[in-house]
Amino acid sequence: MVRTYLLLAWTWLRASAQYPGPLITMAVSSFAINMLDVLAIWVIFEHTRSLAGFGLSEVMFLYGTSSLAFGVSDMLFGNLDRLSQHIRTGGFDTMLIRPASAFVQMAVDRFSVHRFGRVTQAAVVLAIALPGLDLPWNRAWAIPPMILCGIVIFSSLFALAGAAQFLLTDAPEVANAFTYGGNALTQYPLNVYSRDLVRGVTFVVPLAFVNWQPTLFVLDRPDPLSLPYWLRFASPLAALTLAAVAAFAWRAGVRRYRSTGS
């Protein structure tokens, strides 16, 4: 599957490279648009020294880790939330009869370099935030696994979003609430939200394990909700569980699919 994905991605990149002007413009635009989120954080800290007890570098760290994980998953699998368009046009039928995974074909469809804009922006923000934290190595080691688990969690949400559109073919916005909405949610300290919401994104939709729970360990912070300490190390379990659910849901959706009838 990985080899197929890379071959298809390279094919789409070569095709899009035939028009370098629009390609570069889209990549730069994606970078610039996402920097507006960082500007919003700067505006907040122009009026306060902390946000729910977190300083500027710490909030930038939360933003960077969440956005980097989301950016990579959006780059690799973000196209899955557009499945309903392919179902309506009959394009998904074509994918099913090709000698390649329909999941991979759907994810890599129209792969273009502009997808790298969000990833680059998030990596820059994280690189700027890290020196301001002065983290010891016995805690900094958790950052790469945190980002990897975040990628798996967001990728699983994209897969679930795609699977849901076998049923909700006219409501992709419902799925976007958990993917793009989840990214926006995890860019800030979760204790700025209500306790019920935090419990929901911890025990129902595991967005808290994208960066919040691991960040409490990295920054050596107490949990504002006094949740068990071991949850700070539960991101791999949450990621694997959600990935298994997403795989089951996608297979169930494909089995249920009965074509467009055209």
Phi and psi restraints in degrees (value plus and minus 20) as a CYANA .aco file:
   2 VAL   PHI     -85.0   -45.0
   2 VAL   PSI     -63.5   -23.5
   3 ARG   PHI     -82.8   -42.8
   3 ARG   PSI     -62.7   -22.7
   4 THR   PHI     -81.6   -41.6
   4 THR   PSI     -63.9   -23.9
   5 TYR   PHI     -79.0   -39.0
   5 TYR   PSI     -68.0   -28.0
   6 LEU   PHI     -84.1   -44.1
   6 LEU   PSI     -59.9   -19.9
   7 LEU   PHI     -84.6   -44.6
   7 LEU   PSI     -63.9   -23.9
   8 LEU   PHI     -88.0   -48.0
   8 LEU   PSI     -60.3   -20.3
   9 ALA   PHI     -82.3   -42.3
   9 ALA   PSI     -62.5   -22.5
  10 TRP   PHI     -83.3   -43.3
  10 TRP   PSI     -58.0   -18.0
  11 THR   PHI     -82.5   -42.5
  11 THR   PSI     -66.2   -26.2
  12 TRP   PHI     -86.6   -46.6
  12 TRP   PSI     -57.9   -17.9
  13 LEU   PHI     -84.6   -44.6
  13 LEU   PSI     -61.2   -21.2
  14 ARG   PHI     -83.4   -43.4
  14 ARG   PSI     -59.7   -19.7
  15 ALA   PHI     -85.5   -45.5
  15 ALA   PSI     -64.8   -24.8
  16 SER   PHI     -90.2   -50.2
  16 SER   PSI     -45.3    -5.3
  17 ALA   PHI     -89.3   -49.3
  17 ALA   PSI     -30.9     9.1
  18 GLN   PHI     -87.8   -47.8
  18 GLN   PSI     -37.7     2.3
  19 TYR   PHI    -146.0  -106.0
  19 TYR   PSI      53.7    93.7
  20 PRO   PHI     -84.5   -44.5
  20 PRO   PSI     -51.7   -11.7
  21 GLY   PHI     -79.6   -39.6
  21 GLY   PSI     -79.3   -39.3
  22 PRO   PHI     -79.9   -39.9
  22 PRO   PSI     -52.5   -12.5
  23 LEU   PHI     -84.1   -44.1
  23 LEU   PSI     -68.5   -28.5
  24 ILE   PHI     -85.8   -45.8
  24 ILE   PSI     -58.9   -18.9
  25 THR   PHI     -81.3   -41.3
  25 THR   PSI     -63.3   -23.3
  26 MET   PHI     -85.6   -45.6
  26 MET   PSI     -60.5   -20.5
  27 ALA   PHI     -84.8   -44.8
  27 ALA   PSI     -65.4   -25.4
  28 VAL   PHI     -85.8   -45.8
  28 VAL   PSI     -60.0   -20.0
  29 SER   PHI     -83.2   -43.2
  29 SER   PSI     -62.3   -22.3
  30 SER   PHI     -81.0   -41.0
  30 SER   PSI     -62.7   -22.7
  31 PHE   PHI     -81.3   -41.3
  31 PHE   PSI     -67.5   -27.5
  32 ALA   PHI     -87.3   -47.3
  32 ALA   PSI     -61.8   -21.8
  33 ILE   PHI     -83.0   -43.0
  33 ILE   PSI     -61.8   -21.8
  34 ASN   PHI     -90.0   -50.0
  34 ASN   PSI     -44.0    -4.0
  35 MET   PHI     -88.1   -48.1
  35 MET   PSI     -37.7     2.3
  36 LEU   PHI     -84.1   -44.1
  36 LEU   PSI     -50.9   -10.9
  37 ASP   PHI     -83.8   -43.8
  37 ASP   PSI     -60.1   -20.1
  38 VAL   PHI     -85.8   -45.8
  38 VAL   PSI     -58.3   -18.3
  39 LEU   PHI     -80.6   -40.6
  39 LEU   PSI     -58.4   -18.4
  40 ALA   PHI     -82.0   -42.0
  40 ALA   PSI     -59.1   -19.1
  41 ILE   PHI     -85.5   -45.5
  41 ILE   PSI     -61.4   -21.4
  42 TRP   PHI     -80.6   -40.6
  42 TRP   PSI     -60.3   -20.3
  43 VAL   PHI     -82.2   -42.2
  43 VAL   PSI     -62.4   -22.4
  44 ILE   PHI     -79.0   -39.0
  44 ILE   PSI     -65.5   -25.5
  45 PHE   PHI    -100.2   -60.2
  45 PHE   PSI     -23.8    16.2
  46 GLU   PHI     -93.4   -53.4
  46 GLU   PSI     -38.4     1.6
  47 HIS   PHI    -134.7   -94.7
  47 HIS   PSI     -23.9    16.1
  48 THR   PHI    -173.9  -133.9
  48 THR   PSI     135.8   175.8
  49 ARG   PHI    -109.8   -69.8
  49 ARG   PSI     -38.3     1.7
  50 SER   PHI    -168.8  -128.8
  50 SER   PSI     136.4   176.4
  51 LEU   PHI    -141.9  -101.9
  51 LEU   PSI      88.0   128.0
  52 ALA   PHI      34.5    74.5
  52 ALA   PSI      16.2    56.2
  53 GLY   PHI      67.9   107.9
  53 GLY   PSI     -18.3    21.7
  54 PHE   PHI    -128.7   -88.7
  54 PHE   PSI     114.6   154.6
  55 GLY   PHI    -100.9   -60.9
  55 GLY   PSI     159.0   199.0
  56 LEU   PHI     -80.4   -40.4
  56 LEU   PSI     -68.8   -28.8
  57 SER   PHI     -82.2   -42.2
  57 SER   PSI     -55.8   -15.8
  58 GLU   PHI     -90.3   -50.3
  58 GLU   PSI     -60.0   -20.0
  59 VAL   PHI     -88.0   -48.0
  59 VAL   PSI     -59.3   -19.3
  60 MET   PHI     -82.9   -42.9
  60 MET   PSI     -55.1   -15.1
  61 PHE   PHI     -84.0   -44.0
  61 PHE   PSI     -65.8   -25.8
  62 LEU   PHI     -80.0   -40.0
  62 LEU   PSI     -64.2   -24.2
  63 TYR   PHI     -82.5   -42.5
  63 TYR   PSI     -66.5   -26.5
  64 GLY   PHI     -84.4   -44.4
  64 GLY   PSI     -64.4   -24.4
  65 THR   PHI     -87.5   -47.5
  65 THR   PSI     -62.8   -22.8
  66 SER   PHI     -85.5   -45.5
  66 SER   PSI     -66.7   -26.7
  67 SER   PHI     -88.7   -48.7
  67 SER   PSI     -54.2   -14.2
  68 LEU   PHI     -87.7   -47.7
  68 LEU   PSI     -64.8   -24.8
  69 ALA   PHI     -83.0   -43.0
  69 ALA   PSI     -64.2   -24.2
  70 PHE   PHI     -87.3   -47.3
  70 PHE   PSI     -61.1   -21.1
  71 GLY   PHI     -80.7   -40.7
  71 GLY   PSI     -63.5   -23.5
  72 VAL   PHI     -85.6   -45.6
  72 VAL   PSI     -64.8   -24.8
  73 SER   PHI     -86.9   -46.9
  73 SER   PSI     -56.4   -16.4
  74 ASP   PHI     -87.0   -47.0
  74 ASP   PSI     -58.7   -18.7
  75 MET   PHI     -83.5   -43.5
  75 MET   PSI     -61.6   -21.6
  76 LEU   PHI    -104.2   -64.2
  76 LEU   PSI     -59.2   -19.2
  77 PHE   PHI    -152.2  -112.2
  77 PHE   PSI     -14.3    25.7
  78 GLY   PHI     -80.7   -40.7
  78 GLY   PSI     -45.3    -5.3
  79 ASN   PHI     -87.7   -47.7
  79 ASN   PSI     -35.1     4.9
  80 LEU   PHI     -82.9   -42.9
  80 LEU   PSI     -47.8    -7.8
  81 ASP   PHI     -97.9   -57.9
  81 ASP   PSI     -17.7    22.3
  82 ARG   PHI    -124.5   -84.5
  82 ARG   PSI      -2.9    37.1
  83 LEU   PHI     -77.3   -37.3
  83 LEU   PSI     -57.2   -17.2
  84 SER   PHI     -79.1   -39.1
  84 SER   PSI     -53.1   -13.1
  85 GLN   PHI     -84.3   -44.3
  85 GLN   PSI     -60.9   -20.9
  86 HIS   PHI     -92.1   -52.1
  86 HIS   PSI     -51.3   -11.3
  87 ILE   PHI     -87.9   -47.9
  87 ILE   PSI     -64.2   -24.2
  88 ARG   PHI     -85.4   -45.4
  88 ARG   PSI     -55.4   -15.4
  89 THR   PHI    -109.0   -69.0
  89 THR   PSI     -28.0    12.0
  90 GLY   PHI      66.3   106.3
  90 GLY   PSI     -17.8    22.2
  91 GLY   PHI     -84.3   -44.3
  91 GLY   PSI     -50.8   -10.8
  92 PHE   PHI     -89.6   -49.6
  92 PHE   PSI     -50.7   -10.7
  93 ASP   PHI     -79.1   -39.1
  93 ASP   PSI     -61.0   -21.0
  94 THR   PHI     -82.4   -42.4
  94 THR   PSI     -59.8   -19.8
  95 MET   PHI     -84.1   -44.1
  95 MET   PSI     -54.6   -14.6
  96 LEU   PHI     -89.3   -49.3
  96 LEU   PSI     -47.1    -7.1
  97 ILE   PHI    -114.1   -74.1
  97 ILE   PSI     -23.1    16.9
  98 ARG   PHI    -102.9   -62.9
  98 ARG   PSI     132.9   172.9
  99 PRO   PHI    -100.5   -60.5
  99 PRO   PSI      32.8    72.8
 100 ALA   PHI    -173.5  -133.5
 100 ALA   PSI     136.8   176.8
 101 SER   PHI     -79.7   -39.7
 101 SER   PSI     108.5   148.5
 102 ALA   PHI     -83.2   -43.2
 102 ALA   PSI     -53.1   -13.1
 103 PHE   PHI     -82.0   -42.0
 103 PHE   PSI     -66.8   -26.8
 104 VAL   PHI     -85.9   -45.9
 104 VAL   PSI     -64.5   -24.5
 105 GLN   PHI     -80.3   -40.3
 105 GLN   PSI     -61.6   -21.6
 106 MET   PHI     -87.2   -47.2
 106 MET   PSI     -61.7   -21.7
 107 ALA   PHI     -86.8   -46.8
 107 ALA   PSI     -58.0   -18.0
 108 VAL   PHI    -114.4   -74.4
 108 VAL   PSI     -22.8    17.2
 109 ASP   PHI     -74.5   -34.5
 109 ASP   PSI     108.0   148.0
 110 ARG   PHI      36.0    76.0
 110 ARG   PSI      18.8    58.8
 111 PHE   PHI     -80.7   -40.7
 111 PHE   PSI     110.5   150.5
 112 SER   PHI    -161.2  -121.2
 112 SER   PSI     138.4   178.4
 113 VAL   PHI     -85.3   -45.3
 113 VAL   PSI     -38.9     1.1
 114 HIS   PHI     -84.1   -44.1
 114 HIS   PSI     -38.4     1.6
 115 ARG   PHI     -85.8   -45.8
 115 ARG   PSI     -38.7     1.3
 116 PHE   PHI    -100.3   -60.3
 116 PHE   PSI     -32.1     7.9
 117 GLY   PHI     -81.5   -41.5
 117 GLY   PSI     -66.2   -26.2
 118 ARG   PHI     -85.1   -45.1
 118 ARG   PSI     -60.2   -20.2
 119 VAL   PHI     -84.1   -44.1
 119 VAL   PSI     -64.8   -24.8
 120 THR   PHI     -81.7   -41.7
 120 THR   PSI     -64.3   -24.3
 121 GLN   PHI     -81.7   -41.7
 121 GLN   PSI     -63.8   -23.8
 122 ALA   PHI     -85.9   -45.9
 122 ALA   PSI     -60.1   -20.1
 123 ALA   PHI     -83.8   -43.8
 123 ALA   PSI     -58.7   -18.7
 124 VAL   PHI     -84.2   -44.2
 124 VAL   PSI     -65.4   -25.4
 125 VAL   PHI     -82.5   -42.5
 125 VAL   PSI     -63.2   -23.2
 126 LEU   PHI     -85.0   -45.0
 126 LEU   PSI     -60.6   -20.6
 127 ALA   PHI     -83.7   -43.7
 127 ALA   PSI     -53.8   -13.8
 128 ILE   PHI     -93.8   -53.8
 128 ILE   PSI     -56.2   -16.2
 129 ALA   PHI     -93.7   -53.7
 129 ALA   PSI     -56.9   -16.9
 130 LEU   PHI     -79.6   -39.6
 130 LEU   PSI     -65.2   -25.2
 131 PRO   PHI     -80.3   -40.3
 131 PRO   PSI     -48.2    -8.2
 132 GLY   PHI     -95.3   -55.3
 132 GLY   PSI     -30.0    10.0
 133 LEU   PHI    -114.4   -74.4
 133 LEU   PSI     -46.4    -6.4
 134 ASP   PHI      31.1    71.1
 134 ASP   PSI      37.5    77.5
 135 LEU   PHI    -100.9   -60.9
 135 LEU   PSI     117.5   157.5
 136 PRO   PHI     -93.4   -53.4
 136 PRO   PSI     133.5   173.5
 137 TRP   PHI     -84.6   -44.6
 137 TRP   PSI     -46.9    -6.9
 138 ASN   PHI     -92.7   -52.7
 138 ASN   PSI     -21.6    18.4
 139 ARG   PHI    -143.3  -103.3
 139 ARG   PSI     -50.6   -10.6
 140 ALA   PHI     -85.5   -45.5
 140 ALA   PSI     -43.1    -3.1
 141 TRP   PHI     -78.9   -38.9
 141 TRP   PSI     -43.4    -3.4
 142 ALA   PHI     -98.2   -58.2
 142 ALA   PSI     -29.5    10.5
 143 ILE   PHI     -88.0   -48.0
 143 ILE   PSI     -70.6   -30.6
 144 PRO   PHI     -78.8   -38.8
 144 PRO   PSI     -65.9   -25.9
 145 PRO   PHI     -81.4   -41.4
 145 PRO   PSI     -54.2   -14.2
 146 MET   PHI     -80.4   -40.4
 146 MET   PSI     -67.6   -27.6
 147 ILE   PHI     -86.5   -46.5
 147 ILE   PSI     -60.4   -20.4
 148 LEU   PHI     -81.9   -41.9
 148 LEU   PSI     -65.0   -25.0
 149 CYS   PHI     -84.9   -44.9
 149 CYS   PSI     -57.8   -17.8
 150 GLY   PHI     -81.5   -41.5
 150 GLY   PSI     -59.3   -19.3
 151 ILE   PHI     -82.0   -42.0
 151 ILE   PSI     -64.2   -24.2
 152 VAL   PHI     -83.9   -43.9
 152 VAL   PSI     -61.6   -21.6
 153 ILE   PHI     -85.2   -45.2
 153 ILE   PSI     -68.2   -28.2
 154 PHE   PHI     -86.5   -46.5
 154 PHE   PSI     -58.7   -18.7
 155 SER   PHI     -82.7   -42.7
 155 SER   PSI     -58.8   -18.8
 156 SER   PHI     -85.7   -45.7
 156 SER   PSI     -58.0   -18.0
 157 LEU   PHI     -85.6   -45.6
 157 LEU   PSI     -57.7   -17.7
 158 PHE   PHI     -84.2   -44.2
 158 PHE   PSI     -61.0   -21.0
 159 ALA   PHI     -84.9   -44.9
 159 ALA   PSI     -61.1   -21.1
 160 LEU   PHI     -84.8   -44.8
 160 LEU   PSI     -58.1   -18.1
 161 ALA   PHI     -81.6   -41.6
 161 ALA   PSI     -61.4   -21.4
 162 GLY   PHI     -86.0   -46.0
 162 GLY   PSI     -64.6   -24.6
 163 ALA   PHI     -82.3   -42.3
 163 ALA   PSI     -57.1   -17.1
 164 ALA   PHI     -83.3   -43.3
 164 ALA   PSI     -46.5    -6.5
 165 GLN   PHI     -98.2   -58.2
 165 GLN   PSI     -27.0    13.0
 166 PHE   PHI     -87.0   -47.0
 166 PHE   PSI     -46.0    -6.0
 167 LEU   PHI    -120.8   -80.8
 167 LEU   PSI     -65.2   -25.2
 168 LEU   PHI    -122.7   -82.7
 168 LEU   PSI      46.5    86.5
 169 THR   PHI     -87.2   -47.2
 169 THR   PSI     -35.8     4.2
 170 ASP   PHI    -131.7   -91.7
 170 ASP   PSI      -4.4    35.6
 171 ALA   PHI    -156.6  -116.6
 171 ALA   PSI      37.4    77.4
 172 PRO   PHI     -84.8   -44.8
 172 PRO   PSI     -42.0    -2.0
 173 GLU   PHI     -83.8   -43.8
 173 GLU   PSI     -49.2    -9.2
 174 VAL   PHI     -81.3   -41.3
 174 VAL   PSI     -63.4   -23.4
 175 ALA   PHI     -87.4   -47.4
 175 ALA   PSI     -57.2   -17.2
 176 ASN   PHI     -82.9   -42.9
 176 ASN   PSI     -45.3    -5.3
 177 ALA   PHI     -82.3   -42.3
 177 ALA   PSI     -49.1    -9.1
 178 PHE   PHI    -114.5   -74.5
 178 PHE   PSI     -43.1    -3.1
 179 THR   PHI    -111.4   -71.4
 179 THR   PSI     -93.0   -53.0
 180 TYR   PHI     -86.4   -46.4
 180 TYR   PSI     -56.3   -16.3
 181 GLY   PHI     -86.0   -46.0
 181 GLY   PSI     -58.8   -18.8
 182 GLY   PHI     -84.7   -44.7
 182 GLY   PSI     -56.2   -16.2
 183 ASN   PHI     -83.7   -43.7
 183 ASN   PSI     -66.3   -26.3
 184 ALA   PHI     -82.5   -42.5
 184 ALA   PSI     -57.6   -17.6
 185 LEU   PHI     -84.2   -44.2
 185 LEU   PSI     -62.6   -22.6
 186 THR   PHI    -105.2   -65.2
 186 THR   PSI     -18.2    21.8
 187 GLN   PHI     -99.3   -59.3
 187 GLN   PSI     -29.2    10.8
 188 TYR   PHI    -147.1  -107.1
 188 TYR   PSI     140.7   180.7
 189 PRO   PHI     -76.9   -36.9
 189 PRO   PSI     110.8   150.8
 190 LEU   PHI     -88.5   -48.5
 190 LEU   PSI     -37.4     2.6
 191 ASN   PHI     -95.9   -55.9
 191 ASN   PSI     -17.8    22.2
 192 VAL   PHI    -101.5   -61.5
 192 VAL   PSI     -31.2     8.8
 193 TYR   PHI    -120.6   -80.6
 193 TYR   PSI     153.3   193.3
 194 SER   PHI     -89.4   -49.4
 194 SER   PSI     136.3   176.3
 195 ARG   PHI     -82.6   -42.6
 195 ARG   PSI     -58.0   -18.0
 196 ASP   PHI     -84.4   -44.4
 196 ASP   PSI     -59.4   -19.4
 197 LEU   PHI     -85.4   -45.4
 197 LEU   PSI     -62.8   -22.8
 198 VAL   PHI     -83.0   -43.0
 198 VAL   PSI     -61.7   -21.7
 199 ARG   PHI     -83.8   -43.8
 199 ARG   PSI     -57.2   -17.2
 200 GLY   PHI     -83.8   -43.8
 200 GLY   PSI     -61.5   -21.5
 201 VAL   PHI    -105.6   -65.6
 201 VAL   PSI     -15.5    24.5
 202 THR   PHI    -122.7   -82.7
 202 THR   PSI     -65.8   -25.8
 203 PHE   PHI    -128.1   -88.1
 203 PHE   PSI     -28.7    11.3
 204 VAL   PHI    -132.2   -92.2
 204 VAL   PSI     -90.7   -50.7
 205 VAL   PHI    -123.8   -83.8
 205 VAL   PSI      89.5   129.5
 206 PRO   PHI     -96.6   -56.6
 206 PRO   PSI      31.4    71.4
 207 LEU   PHI     -89.4   -49.4
 207 LEU   PSI     -44.8    -4.8
 208 ALA   PHI     -83.2   -43.2
 208 ALA   PSI     -40.2    -0.2
 209 PHE   PHI    -110.5   -70.5
 209 PHE   PSI     -20.8    19.2
 210 VAL   PHI     -85.5   -45.5
 210 VAL   PSI     -69.3   -29.3
 211 ASN   PHI    -171.8  -131.8
 211 ASN   PSI     -40.5    -0.5
 212 TRP   PHI     -85.7   -45.7
 212 TRP   PSI     -78.0   -38.0
 213 GLN   PHI     -81.9   -41.9
 213 GLN   PSI     -65.9   -25.9
 214 PRO   PHI     -82.4   -42.4
 214 PRO   PSI     -53.5   -13.5
 215 THR   PHI     -85.8   -45.8
 215 THR   PSI     -54.3   -14.3
 216 LEU   PHI     -80.3   -40.3
 216 LEU   PSI     -53.9   -13.9
 217 PHE   PHI     -94.3   -54.3
 217 PHE   PSI     -67.0   -27.0
 218 VAL   PHI     -79.8   -39.8
 218 VAL   PSI     -61.9   -21.9
 219 LEU   PHI    -110.3   -70.3
 219 LEU   PSI     -21.9    18.1
 220 ASP   PHI      36.5    76.5
 220 ASP   PSI      31.7    71.7
 221 ARG   PHI    -128.9   -88.9
 221 ARG   PSI     125.4   165.4
 222 PRO   PHI     -92.9   -52.9
 222 PRO   PSI     131.8   171.8
 223 ASP   PHI     -97.0   -57.0
 223 ASP   PSI     101.0   141.0
 224 PRO   PHI     -80.0   -40.0
 224 PRO   PSI     -44.8    -4.8
 225 LEU   PHI    -117.4   -77.4
 225 LEU   PSI     -16.3    23.7
 226 SER   PHI      37.4    77.4
 226 SER   PSI      17.0    57.0
 227 LEU   PHI     -95.2   -55.2
 227 LEU   PSI     140.2   180.2
 228 PRO   PHI     -75.3   -35.3
 228 PRO   PSI     122.8   162.8
 229 TYR   PHI     -83.9   -43.9
 229 TYR   PSI     -52.6   -12.6
 230 TRP   PHI     -86.0   -46.0
 230 TRP   PSI     -36.8     3.2
 231 LEU   PHI     -82.9   -42.9
 231 LEU   PSI     -42.6    -2.6
 232 ARG   PHI     -85.8   -45.8
 232 ARG   PSI     -39.0     1.0
 233 PHE   PHI    -131.8   -91.8
 233 PHE   PSI      -6.2    33.8
 234 ALA   PHI    -115.3   -75.3
 234 ALA   PSI     -15.0    25.0
 235 SER   PHI     -79.1   -39.1
 235 SER   PSI     -63.6   -23.6
 236 PRO   PHI     -79.3   -39.3
 236 PRO   PSI     -60.4   -20.4
 237 LEU   PHI     -84.9   -44.9
 237 LEU   PSI     -64.4   -24.4
 238 ALA   PHI     -82.5   -42.5
 238 ALA   PSI     -61.5   -21.5
 239 ALA   PHI     -85.7   -45.7
 239 ALA   PSI     -65.8   -25.8
 240 LEU   PHI     -86.3   -46.3
 240 LEU   PSI     -59.0   -19.0
 241 THR   PHI     -84.6   -44.6
 241 THR   PSI     -66.3   -26.3
 242 LEU   PHI     -86.4   -46.4
 242 LEU   PSI     -56.1   -16.1
 243 ALA   PHI     -84.0   -44.0
 243 ALA   PSI     -59.7   -19.7
 244 ALA   PHI     -85.7   -45.7
 244 ALA   PSI     -61.4   -21.4
 245 VAL   PHI     -83.6   -43.6
 245 VAL   PSI     -62.2   -22.2
 246 ALA   PHI     -84.6   -44.6
 246 ALA   PSI     -62.8   -22.8
 247 ALA   PHI     -81.4   -41.4
 247 ALA   PSI     -62.9   -22.9
 248 PHE   PHI     -83.7   -43.7
 248 PHE   PSI     -63.6   -23.6
 249 ALA   PHI     -84.7   -44.7
 249 ALA   PSI     -61.3   -21.3
 250 TRP   PHI     -83.8   -43.8
 250 TRP   PSI     -66.0   -26.0
 251 ARG   PHI     -82.7   -42.7
 251 ARG   PSI     -59.7   -19.7
 252 ALA   PHI     -84.6   -44.6
 252 ALA   PSI     -59.8   -19.8
 253 GLY   PHI     -85.0   -45.0
 253 GLY   PSI     -62.6   -22.6
 254 VAL   PHI     -85.0   -45.0
 254 VAL   PSI     -61.3   -21.3
 255 ARG   PHI     -83.8   -43.8
 255 ARG   PSI     -55.3   -15.3
 256 ARG   PHI     -96.3   -56.3
 256 ARG   PSI     -44.9    -4.9
 257 TYR   PHI     -80.4   -40.4
 257 TYR   PSI     112.7   152.7
 258 ARG   PHI    -142.9  -102.9
 258 ARG   PSI       7.2    47.2
 259 SER   PHI      50.8    90.8
 259 SER   PSI     152.9   192.9
 260 THR   PHI    -106.4   -66.4
 260 THR   PSI     -34.0     6.0
 261 GLY   PHI      65.3   105.3
 261 GLY   PSI     -16.3    23.7
